């Protein structure tokens, strides 16, 4: 099944006029989304914490209920 799906897409892109540039464009977009944006905009929240501190933070976040717009501690 997977091989037939792979062959379908492979042959489809080969027969297209814009097949190769389209594949490169898709790969470039995926690279930008996962590599560039993650490095510069989505820093790890718990970077630099020890294992004990990470487990404490995760435990606190699991134990406390999420803030809602009706609660007095909700800040926009």
N, CA, C, O and CB atoms as a CASP TS submission, in Angstrom:
PFRMAT TS
TARGET T0000
AUTHOR 0000-0000-0000
METHOD Language model
MODEL 1
PARENT N/A
ATOM      1  N   UNK     1       0.829  -1.195   0.000  1.00  0.00           N
ATOM      2  CA  UNK     1       0.000   0.000   0.000  1.00  0.00           C
ATOM      3  C   UNK     1       0.875   1.261   0.000  1.00  0.00           C
ATOM      4  O   UNK     1       0.683   2.162  -0.817  1.00  0.00           O
ATOM      5  CB  UNK     1      -0.944  -0.003   1.219  1.00  0.00           C
ATOM      6  N   UNK     2       1.840   1.309   0.931  1.00  0.00           N
ATOM      7  CA  UNK     2       2.704   2.490   1.010  1.00  0.00           C
ATOM      8  C   UNK     2       3.543   2.648  -0.250  1.00  0.00           C
ATOM      9  O   UNK     2       3.784   3.765  -0.709  1.00  0.00           O
ATOM     10  CB  UNK     2       3.616   2.402   2.234  1.00  0.00           C
ATOM     11  N   UNK     3       3.980   1.541  -0.797  1.00  0.00           N
ATOM     12  CA  UNK     3       4.801   1.643  -2.008  1.00  0.00           C
ATOM     13  C   UNK     3       3.965   2.151  -3.190  1.00  0.00           C
ATOM     14  O   UNK     3       4.466   2.903  -4.026  1.00  0.00           O
ATOM     15  CB  UNK     3       5.431   0.270  -2.349  1.00  0.00           C
ATOM     16  N   UNK     4       2.715   1.747  -3.258  1.00  0.00           N
ATOM     17  CA  UNK     4       1.877   2.230  -4.352  1.00  0.00           C
ATOM     18  C   UNK     4       1.588   3.728  -4.200  1.00  0.00           C
ATOM     19  O   UNK     4       1.515   4.451  -5.194  1.00  0.00           O
ATOM     20  CB  UNK     4       0.558   1.435  -4.404  1.00  0.00           C
ATOM     21  N   UNK     5       1.427   4.187  -2.969  1.00  0.00           N
ATOM     22  CA  UNK     5       1.225   5.613  -2.733  1.00  0.00           C
ATOM     23  C   UNK     5       2.491   6.382  -3.099  1.00  0.00           C
ATOM     24  O   UNK     5       2.422   7.421  -3.755  1.00  0.00           O
ATOM     25  CB  UNK     5       0.836   5.877  -1.257  1.00  0.00           C
ATOM     26  N   UNK     6       3.641   5.872  -2.679  1.00  0.00           N
ATOM     27  CA  UNK     6       4.912   6.512  -3.015  1.00  0.00           C
ATOM     28  C   UNK     6       5.105   6.570  -4.527  1.00  0.00           C
ATOM     29  O   UNK     6       5.495   7.612  -5.054  1.00  0.00           O
ATOM     30  CB  UNK     6       6.082   5.762  -2.361  1.00  0.00           C
ATOM     31  N   UNK     7       4.841   5.478  -5.230  1.00  0.00           N
ATOM     32  CA  UNK     7       5.000   5.448  -6.684  1.00  0.00           C
ATOM     33  C   UNK     7       4.041   6.427  -7.357  1.00  0.00           C
ATOM     34  O   UNK     7       4.399   7.071  -8.344  1.00  0.00           O
ATOM     35  CB  UNK     7       4.767   4.027  -7.220  1.00  0.00           C
ATOM     36  N   UNK     8       2.840   6.537  -6.831  1.00  0.00           N
ATOM     37  CA  UNK     8       1.857   7.469  -7.378  1.00  0.00           C
ATOM     38  C   UNK     8       2.374   8.906  -7.322  1.00  0.00           C
ATOM     39  O   UNK     8       2.335   9.628  -8.319  1.00  0.00           O
ATOM     40  CB  UNK     8       0.530   7.354  -6.614  1.00  0.00           C
ATOM     41  N   UNK     9       2.859   9.312  -6.146  1.00  0.00           N
ATOM     42  CA  UNK     9       3.357  10.673  -6.011  1.00  0.00           C
ATOM     43  C   UNK     9       4.661  10.883  -6.782  1.00  0.00           C
ATOM     44  O   UNK     9       4.858  11.930  -7.399  1.00  0.00           O
ATOM     45  CB  UNK     9       3.563  11.006  -4.543  1.00  0.00           C
ATOM     46  N   UNK    10       5.539   9.900  -6.746  1.00  0.00           N
ATOM     47  CA  UNK    10       6.809  10.030  -7.463  1.00  0.00           C
ATOM     48  C   UNK    10       6.571  10.203  -8.956  1.00  0.00           C
ATOM     49  O   UNK    10       7.138  11.102  -9.579  1.00  0.00           O
ATOM     50  CB  UNK    10       7.699   8.806  -7.208  1.00  0.00           C
ATOM     51  N   UNK    11       5.739   9.351  -9.528  1.00  0.00           N
ATOM     52  CA  UNK    11       5.451   9.449 -10.962  1.00  0.00           C
ATOM     53  C   UNK    11       4.688  10.733 -11.292  1.00  0.00           C
ATOM     54  O   UNK    11       4.896  11.324 -12.352  1.00  0.00           O
ATOM     55  CB  UNK    11       4.644   8.228 -11.425  1.00  0.00           C
ATOM     56  N   UNK    12       3.817  11.159 -10.398  1.00  0.00           N
ATOM     57  CA  UNK    12       3.075  12.390 -10.623  1.00  0.00           C
ATOM     58  C   UNK    12       3.983  13.605 -10.660  1.00  0.00           C
ATOM     59  O   UNK    12       3.830  14.472 -11.520  1.00  0.00           O
ATOM     60  CB  UNK    12       2.029  12.567  -9.554  1.00  0.00           C
ATOM     61  N   UNK    13       4.928  13.673  -9.733  1.00  0.00           N
ATOM     62  CA  UNK    13       5.856  14.799  -9.733  1.00  0.00           C
ATOM     63  C   UNK    13       6.825  14.734 -10.902  1.00  0.00           C
ATOM     64  O   UNK    13       7.235  15.773 -11.419  1.00  0.00           O
ATOM     65  CB  UNK    13       6.626  14.841  -8.430  1.00  0.00           C
ATOM     66  N   UNK    14       7.194  13.542 -11.326  1.00  0.00           N
ATOM     67  CA  UNK    14       8.104  13.428 -12.472  1.00  0.00           C
ATOM     68  C   UNK    14       7.454  13.900 -13.759  1.00  0.00           C
ATOM     69  O   UNK    14       8.114  14.501 -14.607  1.00  0.00           O
ATOM     70  CB  UNK    14       8.571  11.990 -12.634  1.00  0.00           C
ATOM     71  N   UNK    15       6.177  13.636 -13.909  1.00  0.00           N
ATOM     72  CA  UNK    15       5.487  13.987 -15.147  1.00  0.00           C
ATOM     73  C   UNK    15       5.029  15.446 -15.183  1.00  0.00           C
ATOM     74  O   UNK    15       4.602  15.937 -16.228  1.00  0.00           O
ATOM     75  CB  UNK    15       4.297  13.082 -15.339  1.00  0.00           C
ATOM     76  N   UNK    16       5.117  16.131 -14.057  1.00  0.00           N
ATOM     77  CA  UNK    16       4.716  17.529 -14.023  1.00  0.00           C
ATOM     78  C   UNK    16       5.807  18.409 -14.621  1.00  0.00           C
ATOM     79  O   UNK    16       6.992  18.085 -14.546  1.00  0.00           O
ATOM     80  CB  UNK    16       4.405  17.966 -12.586  1.00  0.00           C
ATOM     81  N   UNK    17       5.401  19.500 -15.201  1.00  0.00           N
ATOM     82  CA  UNK    17       6.361  20.453 -15.741  1.00  0.00           C
ATOM     83  C   UNK    17       7.120  21.142 -14.616  1.00  0.00           C
ATOM     84  O   UNK    17       8.323  21.379 -14.723  1.00  0.00           O
ATOM     85  CB  UNK    17       5.655  21.490 -16.620  1.00  0.00           C
ATOM     86  N   UNK    18       6.421  21.458 -13.552  1.00  0.00           N
ATOM     87  CA  UNK    18       7.007  22.170 -12.422  1.00  0.00           C
ATOM     88  C   UNK    18       7.317  21.225 -11.257  1.00  0.00           C
ATOM     89  O   UNK    18       7.416  21.676 -10.116  1.00  0.00           O
ATOM     90  CB  UNK    18       6.067  23.281 -11.958  1.00  0.00           C
ATOM     91  N   UNK    19       7.468  19.947 -11.518  1.00  0.00           N
ATOM     92  CA  UNK    19       7.634  18.956 -10.458  1.00  0.00           C
ATOM     93  C   UNK    19       8.837  19.187  -9.567  1.00  0.00           C
ATOM     94  O   UNK    19       8.700  19.255  -8.345  1.00  0.00           O
ATOM     95  CB  UNK    19       7.736  17.612 -11.054  1.00  0.00           C
ATOM     96  N   UNK    20      10.014  19.307 -10.162  1.00  0.00           N
ATOM     97  CA  UNK    20      11.223  19.475  -9.352  1.00  0.00           C
ATOM     98  C   UNK    20      11.241  20.800  -8.593  1.00  0.00           C
ATOM     99  O   UNK    20      11.535  20.802  -7.398  1.00  0.00           O
ATOM    100  CB  UNK    20      12.451  19.381 -10.233  1.00  0.00           C
ATOM    101  N   UNK    21      10.939  21.924  -9.238  1.00  0.00           N
ATOM    102  CA  UNK    21      10.919  23.167  -8.454  1.00  0.00           C
ATOM    103  C   UNK    21       9.882  23.142  -7.333  1.00  0.00           C
ATOM    104  O   UNK    21      10.092  23.730  -6.271  1.00  0.00           O
ATOM    105  CB  UNK    21      10.643  24.348  -9.367  1.00  0.00           C
ATOM    106  N   UNK    22       8.771  22.463  -7.573  1.00  0.00           N
ATOM    107  CA  UNK    22       7.748  22.377  -6.546  1.00  0.00           C
ATOM    108  C   UNK    22       8.237  21.565  -5.353  1.00  0.00           C
ATOM    109  O   UNK    22       7.986  21.935  -4.207  1.00  0.00           O
ATOM    110  CB  UNK    22       6.476  21.765  -7.116  1.00  0.00           C
ATOM    111  N   UNK    23       8.923  20.476  -5.611  1.00  0.00           N
ATOM    112  CA  UNK    23       9.466  19.668  -4.515  1.00  0.00           C
ATOM    113  C   UNK    23      10.479  20.477  -3.722  1.00  0.00           C
ATOM    114  O   UNK    23      10.464  20.444  -2.491  1.00  0.00           O
ATOM    115  CB  UNK    23      10.118  18.377  -5.054  1.00  0.00           C
ATOM    116  N   UNK    24      11.360  21.206  -4.405  1.00  0.00           N
ATOM    117  CA  UNK    24      12.354  22.023  -3.698  1.00  0.00           C
ATOM    118  C   UNK    24      11.689  23.129  -2.895  1.00  0.00           C
ATOM    119  O   UNK    24      12.137  23.460  -1.798  1.00  0.00           O
ATOM    120  CB  UNK    24      13.351  22.629  -4.687  1.00  0.00           C
ATOM    121  N   UNK    25      10.631  23.696  -3.436  1.00  0.00           N
ATOM    122  CA  UNK    25       9.902  24.731  -2.710  1.00  0.00           C
ATOM    123  C   UNK    25       9.260  24.169  -1.448  1.00  0.00           C
ATOM    124  O   UNK    25       9.283  24.811  -0.398  1.00  0.00           O
ATOM    125  CB  UNK    25       8.836  25.360  -3.606  1.00  0.00           C
ATOM    126  N   UNK    26       8.694  22.988  -1.547  1.00  0.00           N
ATOM    127  CA  UNK    26       8.086  22.339  -0.385  1.00  0.00           C
ATOM    128  C   UNK    26       9.149  22.033   0.660  1.00  0.00           C
ATOM    129  O   UNK    26       8.941  22.289   1.846  1.00  0.00           O
ATOM    130  CB  UNK    26       7.352  21.044  -0.800  1.00  0.00           C
ATOM    131  N   UNK    27      10.280  21.491   0.239  1.00  0.00           N
ATOM    132  CA  UNK    27      11.352  21.179   1.178  1.00  0.00           C
ATOM    133  C   UNK    27      11.909  22.440   1.844  1.00  0.00           C
ATOM    134  O   UNK    27      12.214  22.427   3.036  1.00  0.00           O
ATOM    135  CB  UNK    27      12.471  20.429   0.462  1.00  0.00           C
ATOM    136  N   UNK    28      12.040  23.515   1.089  1.00  0.00           N
ATOM    137  CA  UNK    28      12.507  24.773   1.654  1.00  0.00           C
ATOM    138  C   UNK    28      11.518  25.302   2.691  1.00  0.00           C
ATOM    139  O   UNK    28      11.917  25.787   3.750  1.00  0.00           O
ATOM    140  CB  UNK    28      12.720  25.810   0.546  1.00  0.00           C
ATOM    141  N   UNK    29      10.246  25.207   2.385  1.00  0.00           N
ATOM    142  CA  UNK    29       9.217  25.660   3.318  1.00  0.00           C
ATOM    143  C   UNK    29       9.237  24.848   4.603  1.00  0.00           C
ATOM    144  O   UNK    29       9.140  25.410   5.694  1.00  0.00           O
ATOM    145  CB  UNK    29       7.839  25.575   2.671  1.00  0.00           C
ATOM    146  N   UNK    30       9.361  23.542   4.486  1.00  0.00           N
ATOM    147  CA  UNK    30       9.430  22.682   5.672  1.00  0.00           C
ATOM    148  C   UNK    30      10.671  23.015   6.491  1.00  0.00           C
ATOM    149  O   UNK    30      10.607  23.074   7.719  1.00  0.00           O
ATOM    150  CB  UNK    30       9.440  21.189   5.268  1.00  0.00           C
ATOM    151  N   UNK    31      11.798  23.234   5.821  1.00  0.00           N
ATOM    152  CA  UNK    31      13.019  23.600   6.536  1.00  0.00           C
ATOM    153  C   UNK    31      12.833  24.915   7.288  1.00  0.00           C
ATOM    154  O   UNK    31      13.221  25.025   8.451  1.00  0.00           O
ATOM    155  CB  UNK    31      14.200  23.708   5.560  1.00  0.00           C
ATOM    156  N   UNK    32      12.253  25.898   6.641  1.00  0.00           N
ATOM    157  CA  UNK    32      12.037  27.187   7.291  1.00  0.00           C
ATOM    158  C   UNK    32      11.105  27.040   8.487  1.00  0.00           C
ATOM    159  O   UNK    32      11.357  27.610   9.549  1.00  0.00           O
ATOM    160  CB  UNK    32      11.465  28.201   6.294  1.00  0.00           C
ATOM    161  N   UNK    33      10.039  26.284   8.317  1.00  0.00           N
ATOM    162  CA  UNK    33       9.081  26.125   9.406  1.00  0.00           C
ATOM    163  C   UNK    33       9.692  25.438  10.616  1.00  0.00           C
ATOM    164  O   UNK    33       9.495  25.881  11.748  1.00  0.00           O
ATOM    165  CB  UNK    33       7.883  25.344   8.929  1.00  0.00           C
ATOM    166  N   UNK    34      10.429  24.362  10.388  1.00  0.00           N
ATOM    167  CA  UNK    34      10.896  23.564  11.502  1.00  0.00           C
ATOM    168  C   UNK    34      12.270  23.972  12.017  1.00  0.00           C
ATOM    169  O   UNK    34      12.539  23.794  13.205  1.00  0.00           O
ATOM    170  CB  UNK    34      10.921  22.139  11.108  1.00  0.00           C
ATOM    171  N   UNK    35      13.120  24.490  11.209  1.00  0.00           N
ATOM    172  CA  UNK    35      14.467  24.823  11.663  1.00  0.00           C
ATOM    173  C   UNK    35      14.587  26.293  12.046  1.00  0.00           C
ATOM    174  O   UNK    35      14.928  26.609  13.185  1.00  0.00           O
ATOM    175  CB  UNK    35      15.482  24.485  10.585  1.00  0.00           C
ATOM    176  N   UNK    36      14.318  27.166  11.134  1.00  0.00           N
ATOM    177  CA  UNK    36      14.540  28.591  11.362  1.00  0.00           C
ATOM    178  C   UNK    36      13.576  29.153  12.410  1.00  0.00           C
ATOM    179  O   UNK    36      14.008  29.794  13.368  1.00  0.00           O
ATOM    180  CB  UNK    36      14.392  29.360  10.052  1.00  0.00           C
ATOM    181  N   UNK    37      12.284  28.918  12.234  1.00  0.00           N
ATOM    182  CA  UNK    37      11.310  29.477  13.168  1.00  0.00           C
ATOM    183  C   UNK    37      11.480  28.918  14.575  1.00  0.00           C
ATOM    184  O   UNK    37      11.326  29.647  15.554  1.00  0.00           O
ATOM    185  CB  UNK    37       9.901  29.207  12.675  1.00  0.00           C
ATOM    186  N   UNK    38      11.793  27.640  14.682  1.00  0.00           N
ATOM    187  CA  UNK    38      11.951  27.045  16.002  1.00  0.00           C
ATOM    188  C   UNK    38      13.151  27.634  16.722  1.00  0.00           C
ATOM    189  O   UNK    38      13.084  27.892  17.924  1.00  0.00           O
ATOM    190  CB  UNK    38      12.096  25.532  15.891  1.00  0.00           C
ATOM    191  N   UNK    39      14.229  27.846  16.019  1.00  0.00           N
ATOM    192  CA  UNK    39      15.437  28.362  16.648  1.00  0.00           C
ATOM    193  C   UNK    39      15.248  29.789  17.127  1.00  0.00           C
ATOM    194  O   UNK    39      15.671  30.129  18.231  1.00  0.00           O
ATOM    195  CB  UNK    39      16.605  28.289  15.686  1.00  0.00           C
ATOM    196  N   UNK    40      14.622  30.628  16.318  1.00  0.00           N
ATOM    197  CA  UNK    40      14.549  32.039  16.656  1.00  0.00           C
ATOM    198  C   UNK    40      13.305  32.457  17.422  1.00  0.00           C
ATOM    199  O   UNK    40      13.352  33.433  18.170  1.00  0.00           O
ATOM    200  CB  UNK    40      14.634  32.827  15.428  1.00  0.00           C
ATOM    201  N   UNK    41      12.197  31.751  17.258  1.00  0.00           N
ATOM    202  CA  UNK    41      10.954  32.211  17.873  1.00  0.00           C
ATOM    203  C   UNK    41      10.403  31.288  18.956  1.00  0.00           C
ATOM    204  O   UNK    41       9.683  31.750  19.841  1.00  0.00           O
ATOM    205  CB  UNK    41       9.925  32.385  16.821  1.00  0.00           C
ATOM    206  N   UNK    42      10.716  30.022  18.909  1.00  0.00           N
ATOM    207  CA  UNK    42      10.143  29.071  19.857  1.00  0.00           C
ATOM    208  C   UNK    42      11.244  28.468  20.715  1.00  0.00           C
ATOM    209  O   UNK    42      11.623  27.310  20.542  1.00  0.00           O
ATOM    210  CB  UNK    42       9.365  27.962  19.119  1.00  0.00           C
ATOM    211  N   UNK    43      11.746  29.263  21.635  1.00  0.00           N
ATOM    212  CA  UNK    43      12.794  28.800  22.533  1.00  0.00           C
ATOM    213  C   UNK    43      12.204  27.798  23.521  1.00  0.00           C
ATOM    214  O   UNK    43      11.042  27.924  23.907  1.00  0.00           O
ATOM    215  CB  UNK    43      13.452  29.990  23.281  1.00  0.00           C
ATOM    216  N   UNK    44      12.980  26.819  23.927  1.00  0.00           N
ATOM    217  CA  UNK    44      12.490  25.879  24.944  1.00  0.00           C
ATOM    218  C   UNK    44      12.198  26.615  26.252  1.00  0.00           C
ATOM    219  O   UNK    44      13.030  27.380  26.739  1.00  0.00           O
ATOM    220  CB  UNK    44      13.522  24.746  25.184  1.00  0.00           C
ATOM    221  N   UNK    45      11.031  26.381  26.806  1.00  0.00           N
ATOM    222  CA  UNK    45      10.581  27.104  27.994  1.00  0.00           C
ATOM    223  C   UNK    45      11.421  26.732  29.208  1.00  0.00           C
ATOM    224  O   UNK    45      11.735  27.593  30.030  1.00  0.00           O
ATOM    225  CB  UNK    45       9.102  26.816  28.269  1.00  0.00           C
ATOM    226  N   UNK    46      11.782  25.478  29.328  1.00  0.00           N
ATOM    227  CA  UNK    46      12.494  25.020  30.514  1.00  0.00           C
ATOM    228  C   UNK    46      13.978  24.795  30.260  1.00  0.00           C
ATOM    229  O   UNK    46      14.602  23.968  30.925  1.00  0.00           O
ATOM    230  CB  UNK    46      11.874  23.751  31.022  1.00  0.00           C
ATOM    231  N   UNK    47      14.539  25.514  29.317  1.00  0.00           N
ATOM    232  CA  UNK    47      15.972  25.380  29.056  1.00  0.00           C
ATOM    233  C   UNK    47      16.761  25.919  30.245  1.00  0.00           C
ATOM    234  O   UNK    47      16.440  26.979  30.781  1.00  0.00           O
ATOM    235  CB  UNK    47      16.371  26.125  27.753  1.00  0.00           C
ATOM    236  N   UNK    48      17.764  25.202  30.642  1.00  0.00           N
ATOM    237  CA  UNK    48      18.609  25.637  31.747  1.00  0.00           C
ATOM    238  C   UNK    48      18.144  25.167  33.112  1.00  0.00           C
ATOM    239  O   UNK    48      18.813  25.437  34.109  1.00  0.00           O
ATOM    240  CB  UNK    48      18.691  27.110  31.751  1.00  0.00           C
ATOM    241  N   UNK    49      17.030  24.478  33.187  1.00  0.00           N
ATOM    242  CA  UNK    49      16.557  23.971  34.467  1.00  0.00           C
ATOM    243  C   UNK    49      17.091  22.564  34.692  1.00  0.00           C
ATOM    244  O   UNK    49      17.296  21.806  33.744  1.00  0.00           O
ATOM    245  CB  UNK    49      15.016  23.984  34.528  1.00  0.00           C
ATOM    246  N   UNK    50      17.311  22.225  35.953  1.00  0.00           N
ATOM    247  CA  UNK    50      17.743  20.867  36.275  1.00  0.00           C
ATOM    248  C   UNK    50      16.539  19.930  36.190  1.00  0.00           C
ATOM    249  O   UNK    50      15.401  20.377  36.047  1.00  0.00           O
ATOM    250  CB  UNK    50      18.397  20.807  37.693  1.00  0.00           C
ATOM    251  N   UNK    51      16.799  18.640  36.280  1.00  0.00           N
ATOM    252  CA  UNK    51      15.707  17.667  36.198  1.00  0.00           C
ATOM    253  C   UNK    51      14.706  17.842  37.334  1.00  0.00           C
ATOM    254  O   UNK    51      13.500  17.698  37.130  1.00  0.00           O
ATOM    255  CB  UNK    51      16.264  16.249  36.217  1.00  0.00           C
ATOM    256  N   UNK    52      15.201  18.152  38.527  1.00  0.00           N
ATOM    257  CA  UNK    52      14.299  18.349  39.663  1.00  0.00           C
ATOM    258  C   UNK    52      13.419  19.581  39.453  1.00  0.00           C
ATOM    259  O   UNK    52      12.224  19.552  39.748  1.00  0.00           O
ATOM    260  CB  UNK    52      15.102  18.487  40.969  1.00  0.00           C
ATOM    261  N   UNK    53      14.011  20.663  38.944  1.00  0.00           N
ATOM    262  CA  UNK    53      13.233  21.870  38.689  1.00  0.00           C
ATOM    263  C   UNK    53      12.207  21.645  37.583  1.00  0.00           C
ATOM    264  O   UNK    53      11.084  22.142  37.668  1.00  0.00           O
ATOM    265  CB  UNK    53      14.155  23.026  38.318  1.00  0.00           C
ATOM    266  N   UNK    54      12.584  20.904  36.555  1.00  0.00           N
ATOM    267  CA  UNK    54      11.630  20.596  35.481  1.00  0.00           C
ATOM    268  C   UNK    54      10.463  19.778  36.011  1.00  0.00           C
ATOM    269  O   UNK    54       9.312  20.065  35.682  1.00  0.00           O
ATOM    270  CB  UNK    54      12.325  19.838  34.338  1.00  0.00           C
ATOM    271  N   UNK    55      10.737  18.774  36.818  1.00  0.00           N
ATOM    272  CA  UNK    55       9.650  17.946  37.344  1.00  0.00           C
ATOM    273  C   UNK    55       8.756  18.767  38.261  1.00  0.00           C
ATOM    274  O   UNK    55       7.542  18.559  38.275  1.00  0.00           O
ATOM    275  CB  UNK    55      10.211  16.726  38.100  1.00  0.00           C
ATOM    276  N   UNK    56       9.330  19.705  39.034  1.00  0.00           N
ATOM    277  CA  UNK    56       8.516  20.558  39.901  1.00  0.00           C
ATOM    278  C   UNK    56       7.610  21.466  39.070  1.00  0.00           C
ATOM    279  O   UNK    56       6.428  21.616  39.382  1.00  0.00           O
ATOM    280  CB  UNK    56       9.417  21.404  40.824  1.00  0.00           C
ATOM    281  N   UNK    57       8.158  22.074  38.010  1.00  0.00           N
ATOM    282  CA  UNK    57       7.375  22.979  37.157  1.00  0.00           C
ATOM    283  C   UNK    57       6.253  22.215  36.468  1.00  0.00           C
ATOM    284  O   UNK    57       5.120  22.694  36.418  1.00  0.00           O
ATOM    285  CB  UNK    57       8.280  23.662  36.105  1.00  0.00           C
ATOM    286  N   UNK    58       6.555  21.028  35.934  1.00  0.00           N
ATOM    287  CA  UNK    58       5.521  20.231  35.268  1.00  0.00           C
ATOM    288  C   UNK    58       4.447  19.821  36.266  1.00  0.00           C
ATOM    289  O   UNK    58       3.258  19.866  35.949  1.00  0.00           O
ATOM    290  CB  UNK    58       6.138  18.981  34.603  1.00  0.00           C
ATOM    291  N   UNK    59       4.849  19.426  37.458  1.00  0.00           N
ATOM    292  CA  UNK    59       3.880  19.060  38.489  1.00  0.00           C
ATOM    293  C   UNK    59       2.973  20.213  38.864  1.00  0.00           C
ATOM    294  O   UNK    59       1.770  20.027  39.048  1.00  0.00           O
ATOM    295  CB  UNK    59       4.593  18.563  39.716  1.00  0.00           C
ATOM    296  N   UNK    60       3.548  21.419  38.980  1.00  0.00           N
ATOM    297  CA  UNK    60       2.733  22.587  39.304  1.00  0.00           C
ATOM    298  C   UNK    60       1.747  22.904  38.185  1.00  0.00           C
ATOM    299  O   UNK    60       0.597  23.255  38.450  1.00  0.00           O
ATOM    300  CB  UNK    60       3.625  23.796  39.573  1.00  0.00           C
ATOM    301  N   UNK    61       2.186  22.784  36.954  1.00  0.00           N
ATOM    302  CA  UNK    61       1.301  23.095  35.832  1.00  0.00           C
ATOM    303  C   UNK    61       0.189  22.069  35.676  1.00  0.00           C
ATOM    304  O   UNK    61      -0.913  22.407  35.245  1.00  0.00           O
ATOM    305  CB  UNK    61       2.097  23.179  34.548  1.00  0.00           C
ATOM    306  N   UNK    62       0.469  20.837  36.020  1.00  0.00           N
ATOM    307  CA  UNK    62      -0.569  19.806  35.943  1.00  0.00           C
ATOM    308  C   UNK    62      -1.559  19.975  37.091  1.00  0.00           C
ATOM    309  O   UNK    62      -2.762  19.796  36.901  1.00  0.00           O
ATOM    310  CB  UNK    62       0.059  18.391  35.976  1.00  0.00           C
ATOM    311  N   UNK    63      -1.064  20.318  38.279  1.00  0.00           N
ATOM    312  CA  UNK    63      -1.914  20.389  39.468  1.00  0.00           C
ATOM    313  C   UNK    63      -2.818  21.614  39.489  1.00  0.00           C
ATOM    314  O   UNK    63      -3.907  21.551  40.060  1.00  0.00           O
ATOM    315  CB  UNK    63      -1.060  20.384  40.701  1.00  0.00           C
ATOM    316  N   UNK    64      -2.409  22.714  38.890  1.00  0.00           N
ATOM    317  CA  UNK    64      -3.233  23.924  38.932  1.00  0.00           C
ATOM    318  C   UNK    64      -4.190  23.944  37.746  1.00  0.00           C
ATOM    319  O   UNK    64      -3.805  23.587  36.633  1.00  0.00           O
ATOM    320  CB  UNK    64      -2.348  25.192  38.931  1.00  0.00           C
ATOM    321  N   UNK    65      -5.416  24.354  37.973  1.00  0.00           N
ATOM    322  CA  UNK    65      -6.374  24.430  36.867  1.00  0.00           C
ATOM    323  C   UNK    65      -6.002  25.577  35.928  1.00  0.00           C
ATOM    324  O   UNK    65      -5.385  26.553  36.356  1.00  0.00           O
ATOM    325  CB  UNK    65      -7.817  24.617  37.402  1.00  0.00           C
ATOM    326  N   UNK    66      -6.368  25.468  34.674  1.00  0.00           N
ATOM    327  CA  UNK    66      -6.049  26.544  33.734  1.00  0.00           C
ATOM    328  C   UNK    66      -6.841  27.800  34.059  1.00  0.00           C
ATOM    329  O   UNK    66      -7.963  27.741  34.561  1.00  0.00           O
ATOM    330  CB  UNK    66      -6.333  26.103  32.294  1.00  0.00           C
ATOM    331  N   UNK    67      -6.228  28.935  33.762  1.00  0.00           N
ATOM    332  CA  UNK    67      -6.910  30.202  34.019  1.00  0.00           C
ATOM    333  C   UNK    67      -7.973  30.423  32.954  1.00  0.00           C
ATOM    334  O   UNK    67      -7.780  30.107  31.780  1.00  0.00           O
ATOM    335  CB  UNK    67      -5.904  31.385  34.044  1.00  0.00           C
ATOM    336  N   UNK    68      -9.081  30.966  33.386  1.00  0.00           N
ATOM    337  CA  UNK    68     -10.172  31.263  32.467  1.00  0.00           C
ATOM    338  C   UNK    68     -10.407  32.772  32.478  1.00  0.00           C
ATOM    339  O   UNK    68      -9.978  33.452  33.410  1.00  0.00           O
ATOM    340  CB  UNK    68     -11.474  30.484  32.858  1.00  0.00           C
ATOM    341  N   UNK    69     -11.074  33.298  31.472  1.00  0.00           N
ATOM    342  CA  UNK    69     -11.348  34.747  31.461  1.00  0.00           C
ATOM    343  C   UNK    69     -12.168  35.218  32.643  1.00  0.00           C
ATOM    344  O   UNK    69     -12.143  36.404  32.974  1.00  0.00           O
ATOM    345  CB  UNK    69     -12.060  35.121  30.199  1.00  0.00           C
ATOM    346  N   UNK    70     -12.905  34.307  33.295  1.00  0.00           N
ATOM    347  CA  UNK    70     -13.736  34.688  34.435  1.00  0.00           C
ATOM    348  C   UNK    70     -12.949  34.773  35.729  1.00  0.00           C
ATOM    349  O   UNK    70     -13.411  35.396  36.685  1.00  0.00           O
ATOM    350  CB  UNK    70     -14.864  33.710  34.598  1.00  0.00           C
ATOM    351  N   UNK    71     -11.766  34.161  35.787  1.00  0.00           N
ATOM    352  CA  UNK    71     -11.007  34.174  37.031  1.00  0.00           C
ATOM    353  C   UNK    71     -10.318  35.527  37.190  1.00  0.00           C
ATOM    354  O   UNK    71      -9.957  36.163  36.200  1.00  0.00           O
ATOM    355  CB  UNK    71      -9.970  33.023  37.058  1.00  0.00           C
ATOM    356  N   UNK    72     -10.133  35.970  38.450  1.00  0.00           N
ATOM    357  CA  UNK    72      -9.547  37.286  38.684  1.00  0.00           C
ATOM    358  C   UNK    72      -8.055  37.378  38.321  1.00  0.00           C
ATOM    359  O   UNK    72      -7.533  38.482  38.171  1.00  0.00           O
ATOM    360  CB  UNK    72      -9.730  37.657  40.126  1.00  0.00           C
ATOM    361  N   UNK    73      -7.368  36.249  38.180  1.00  0.00           N
ATOM    362  CA  UNK    73      -5.926  36.276  37.875  1.00  0.00           C
ATOM    363  C   UNK    73      -5.654  36.232  36.376  1.00  0.00           C
ATOM    364  O   UNK    73      -4.496  36.192  35.960  1.00  0.00           O
ATOM    365  CB  UNK    73      -5.222  35.104  38.555  1.00  0.00           C
ATOM    366  N   UNK    74      -6.695  36.237  35.568  1.00  0.00           N
ATOM    367  CA  UNK    74      -6.519  36.167  34.111  1.00  0.00           C
ATOM    368  C   UNK    74      -6.062  37.517  33.589  1.00  0.00           C
ATOM    369  O   UNK    74      -6.741  38.526  33.784  1.00  0.00           O
ATOM    370  CB  UNK    74      -7.835  35.731  33.409  1.00  0.00           C
ATOM    371  N   UNK    75      -4.906  37.539  32.922  1.00  0.00           N
ATOM    372  CA  UNK    75      -4.382  38.783  32.364  1.00  0.00           C
ATOM    373  C   UNK    75      -4.316  38.670  30.857  1.00  0.00           C
ATOM    374  O   UNK    75      -3.922  37.633  30.324  1.00  0.00           O
ATOM    375  CB  UNK    75      -2.990  39.112  32.945  1.00  0.00           C
ATOM    376  N   UNK    76      -4.695  39.721  30.175  1.00  0.00           N
ATOM    377  CA  UNK    76      -4.614  39.733  28.718  1.00  0.00           C
ATOM    378  C   UNK    76      -3.292  40.283  28.280  1.00  0.00           C
ATOM    379  O   UNK    76      -3.028  40.376  27.081  1.00  0.00           O
ATOM    380  CB  UNK    76      -5.747  40.545  28.111  1.00  0.00           C
TER
END
